[in-house]
Structure formats: C-alpha cells, structure tokens
Amino acid sequence: MNTDFSQDASGPAHPFSTLLPDTVIAAVEQLGYFSDGRLLALNSYENRVYQVGIEDGPPLIAKFYRPQRWTDDAILEEHAFTQALANQEIPVVAPLETHGTTLHHFNGFRFAIFPRRGGRAPELQDPDTLNWLGRFLGRIHAVGAIQPFRHRITLDVDTYGRTPVDYLWASNFIPNDLRDAWRRIADLALAGVGRAYERAGDVKLLRVHGDCHGGNVLWTDAGPHFVDFDDTCMAPAMQDLWMLLSGTRAEMTLQLDEVLSGYQDFADFNPRELHLTEALRTLRLLHYSAWLARRWDDPAFPAAFPWFNTQRYWQDRILELREQVALMDEPPLLWR
C-alpha cells in the first residue's frame, strides 16, 4: 500500500507506462546478470515486480519502485532494515547488493534485485503456525527496537487516518448522495481511534514490517520467511500482530495467545497495546480507500479493482466503519 500521499502529486499520469519488457531485462543486465529472455510479471500493484530468468543461475526477482513515492533514503532504509534482520538469521528476503548498493537506477526507474524464494500461505488457524510466527515477529521487533527510522513515516492517526480522509473528501470519488454520511462516520471513526490511543497510553514505537498479512509470509517445510517490507515504518508492535487475527472474538483471543506466547520469547509486549487492535484495523480501512483513489489513474487499478468507485463500494464502507466505531469502544481482547 502507499504510505506517503504527499510524494505522488507531481508524478506522471501512468508511472509505469514506459516500463517495457526490454527495459526490465536491460536494467537487470546492466548489473551483470544476463537474462535468458524469460520474464514473468508477479502480482503487485503499488510497484512492478518481475521474475527474470538468468542464463547461468536461478531466476531473480526485480522490483521496480513506483516513481515519486519514496525517496532514495527511505528505500535504502528499508533495505538496511531487512539486511540487519537477515544478519541475525531471521528469515526475511533482503535485496542483493551489486556494485556496492542495493538500489539501482535505469531509464528513470529505481529498482532492486532479490533472490527468488517460494512458499505457500501460512495456515493462520493452526496454533503451532501462529506460535512460530510470533517467535519470528518477536525477533524482528527486537531488532526493530534498536534504532528508529529517520526517513520513513510513522503510522498514526494523522498519516493513516486524517490524511486519507481529507484526501477522499476533497476528491470526486464518493457519490454525492453518500458524501455526508461517509464524512460523519469517518469523523466518528477517527474520534474512536483517538480514544483507543488514549486508552493505550504512551506506547513504544519501533521499526515494524508494517503490512504483515498472510500474503507477505511464505511458508515452507523449514518454516516461514517474510517478504515485501515496502510498507515498513515506525509503529506500535501491535501493527504486525493484529493482521494475523481473524474470526470471532473468542477465536481471535485464542490466536492472540498463541502469537504472544511465541513473541514473548524474544520481545516484551505491552498489554495496553491491545486497545489498538481495532483502531489499527480502522486506520487500515481508511488508508486502503484513499490508496485506491490515489492510484486510480494507473491503468492497472481499474482493471484489478473494478468494484471501487461504485455506489455499492461506498455503501459498504459506511457500514464497515459503523461496525468499527462500535468495536473500538468494546473492551480489548483478553490475553492470558
């Protein structure tokens, strides 16, 4: 997801319109990797990601960053974090260093090269899987707490809440007959997030994955490895934990017990952060709508998300936010 709405204002209408197959292959070959001509586009919307066949070795993954989104310093900070994790033998997929750097430039694009790592989605209903994920997240956060980011955002009510709401309100995406209803419930949701943060108190911010859903964890017989740190940021530890929870309140309580049982083997957890579970979910929902709106001039988005910008979409978002407002005022999940 996009996490910096301020940097795309001057970007091209279609940022990747000139990123052709020949460009991808030429970019990789300038680093000394000679392609066998095989190119496979992988599932990615914010950036463009390709598997590139290599003549004398296994395929590589080339990730081309969306122009005008992150600064070079912010991308390099992401790379340095993943490399610090890899240095501690934490299973993450870090970019390869070539010619003394991990960030490369070609024809106006910035890109990085990664080793290819396969795997399947984790079984998030399995207690052992959740415990295992918790242990590795504890290790990730132990490294993440050592020092702060200097060039990446902090996930909070402003960056993921007020800024997206203000952007959507100023746009023409919300149907006229739903605008007032959406704005009222969005403002109530932001107020609910504010109350949740007040109940949580002064929670610690640290470097986190930022988008730690099941799709960004690849599972093998040897266990998990974490991919796509594109949204890494400063945030409470709970940001990397709540996306592993789903189902009824009772089911999420059991899942949380397993995750935190493993997590606390390597990192402390402040139970007051449990007040943020639904607040962080609410911020993500607001952020997601603005992300789609912000990217709507990219031809990949209308093709992939045809249901966005319809009457039904905004009706569903209003109902969804009403549910979140109620959930944020309920007692937090219990943790044994």
N, C-alpha and C positions, 0 to 999 in steps of 0.2 A: 504493500500500500504506500501511497505517497504520504510523507510525513512533514513536508515543508511546502505550504501553499504559497509562500512568498517568492519562490525562485522560478516559477514557471511563467510568470506574466509576460516575459519578453521572448519566450521560446517560439520555435517555428510551429506552424499550424499542424503539421504532421511530422513529428520529430524523427520518425524512422523511415520516412519515405525514400531516402537515399541509401538506406542500409540494404543493399542488394547482396545476393549470394556471393558474387565475385568480390565484393567489398569485405565480407566476413572472412573469406578464405585468404585474401591478400593481407588482411590485418593480422591473422594468425601466422602466416608465413613470414611476415617481417620480423617475427620473434625467433625465427629459426626452426619452426615446426612446419614440415612440409606435408601438405594435405593430399590425401588420395582422391579428393573431389567429393567425398560423401558428406552431406550436410543434412542435419535433421533439426528442425525448429522444435524447441521444447516449450512446454506450457508456461508462458509468462506474459503478463500484460504491462506491468509497470516498466520493465526493462525488456530487452530481447535476448534470449538465451538459445544457443545452438550447440548441438553435439557435432564436432568436426572430426572426421576421420583423418588419421595420421598415418603416413606411409610406413614408418618403421617403429610404430608403437601403438598403444591403445588410444582410443579416441579421447579428445579433450573437450571440455565444456568452455565455451566462450560466452561471457556475459557482457553485453553492451548496455551501458548505463543510459537512462533517459537524459537527453540533453537538458541543461538548465535546472536540474533538480537539486543534486548535491554539489557542493564544492569539492575540489580535489582533496582538500584537507579532510573533509568529512568522510570521503570514500576511503582514504588511506587510514583513517582512524578505525573504521570498520575492519579493514584488513589486518591492522595491527592487533586488534582485539581477538580476532579469530586465530591469528598466529600464536598469540600468547596462550590461548586455550589449547591449541594443538601442542605447544611446547610442554604443557602439563599432561599430555597424553589423554586429553579429553576428546572424545570422538566428534570433531567438527570437520567440515570440509573447508579448508583455508585456500586462498588463491596461491598460485605458483609464482615464485619470484623469478623474473627473467630480466637480464640486463640491469640488475640492481634495484628493480622496483616491481611492485605488483599491479600498478596502474599504468595502462598504456594508452597512447593516442594514435588515431588513424583516421584521416579524412573527416576531421571534426567530431569524431566519436571517441569516447573513453570506454575502455574495456579491460576485463581481467580474464585470466585463464585459470581454470580449475581442473583438478583430476576428476575423472568420471567415477561416481560412486552410486551403485544401485541399491535397491532395497524395496521393502513393501511398507505399507502404512502400519503403524503400531496398533495393537488391539487395546484400545483405551478402556475397555471394560474388564480387562484382566488385571487382578491385583498385583501379580508379580511384575507385569509390564509397567504399571504405574509406580511401583516401588523403585524399579530400575531407573525410570525416567527421573524420579525425584532425586535419586542419588547423583545423577549427572547434572541436573539443574542446580543442585547444591554446590557442586564443584564449579560450574560455570559462574555462579553468583559469588563464590569465594574469590575467584579471580576478578570478577567484575567489580568487587568492592575495594580492590587495592588502590585504584585511582579513578578519577572521573573522566568522562569525555569532555573535550574542550570545544569541539566543532559540530557535535550532533545535538539534536533537540532534547529537551526534557518533556516526557509525556505527562501532561497535566490538563486541568480543566480548560486552560486557555488554548493550548496547541491542538488538542483533540476534541475540544468542546466548543468554546465560544468562536474560535476562528472558523471552523466548519459551518456552524450555524449562521454566522454573519455572511459567509460566502454564499450559502444556499439562499438566504433571504434576499440578497442583492441580485441573485440570478433570476432567470426566467424559467427555471425547471419545475417549480412547484405550481400546480394548476391554481388558477385564481380562486376557485371556489373552496380550495383546501388551505390556502396560504395562512389565513388567520388561525385556523385550528391547529395547523402544524406548528406555527410560531408559539402559540400558547403552550402546547405540550412540550416543545423543545425547551422553552424557558423553564417550565416546571422540572424537566429532566436535569437541566444544568443546576437548578437550585438543589435538587436531590443529590447530585454528585457533590456539590459543595458541602451539604450536611454530612455526607458519608466521609469526606476528607476530614471534616471537623471531628467526627467520632474516632477516626483512625489516629488523629493526633499527628505528631511530628515524626512521620515515617521516614526511614532512611532511603535515599535514592542511590542507585548503583547502576552499573552498565548491565543491561539485560539483552536477551535475544530480541524481544520486542514483538515478535509475531510467531509465538511458539505454539502453533496449532499442529494437529496431527500430520498435515501435509508437508510440514517442514521438518519432520522427523522420519528418517528412513530406517527401517528395521531389517536386520539380517540375523542369521543364527548366532552371530557373535554379539548381538545387542544393537542398540540404537546409534545413529550418528545424526547430528544436527546440521541442517543446511540453511542457506538463504538468510544471512544476517543483514539483509538490506535495510530493515527497519530497526536495527539495534539503536538503543537510545538510553538516556537516563530515566529510570522509572522505579517504582517500588517493586520488590521481589514478586509481589502478587501478580504483576503483569504477565510473568512467564508461567504462572501456576493455574490461573483461572481458566485458561483455554483448554486445559486437559480435563475439565469437569463438565459433565452433561447429565441430562435426565432430571429426575425428581430431586427434591431437596434431600431426601434420605439417601438416594443413590450418590449424589454429589458429596454428601458427608462421608460416606464410605470411601469414595475415590480420594477425597482430600486426605483422609487418614493414611492411605497407602502412600500417596505422593510425599506428604510431610514426614512420614516415617523414614523414607529414604533420604529426603532432603536434609534432615537434621543430622545425618551422619557427617555432613561436610559443612553446613552453614546454619547459623541461627535463624529462626523465623520469629518475627514479632506478631503475636496473635491479633494485635489490633488491626493489622492489615486485612484481616478477614472482612472488616467493614467496607473494604474497597472492591470486593468481588463483583457485585452488580454495578457499582459505579464505573469500574473499568470496562465492563461489558457495554454499558450505556455510551461511554465515550467512543468505543469502537464502532458502535452502530451509527452515531452521528458522523464520525470521521469517514466511514465507508460510503455513505451517501454523497458526501462532498467530494470524495476521491473519484467516484464515478462521474459526477458532474464536471469536475475539473479536467477529466480526461476525455470528455465526450467528443472532442474534435480529432481524436486519434481514431482512424477507421477501425482499428481492432476492437474498440469498445462497443459501438453499436452492434457489431456482428456478434460479440460474445455475450452481451448483456441486453438483449432486445426488450426485456421487460422493464428496464429502467426508463424513467421519464414517462411512465404511463399513469393514468388515474389510479389504477389498482395498486401500483407500487407505493404511491404516497399515502393512500388509504391504509395500506398495511403498515407503513412506517409510523403513522399516527397511533394505530392500535398497539404496535410494538413498544413505542415509547411510553404509552399509558401503563402497560404491564411493568415496564422497568421502573417507573416512578413508584408504583406500589411495592415492587420487590426491594427497592433501595431503603424503604422505611421499615422493612421486616428485620428481625434480629439476624445477625450474621450466622453463617454456618458454624456449627459446633465442631470443635477439634479435640479429640481425646488426648 
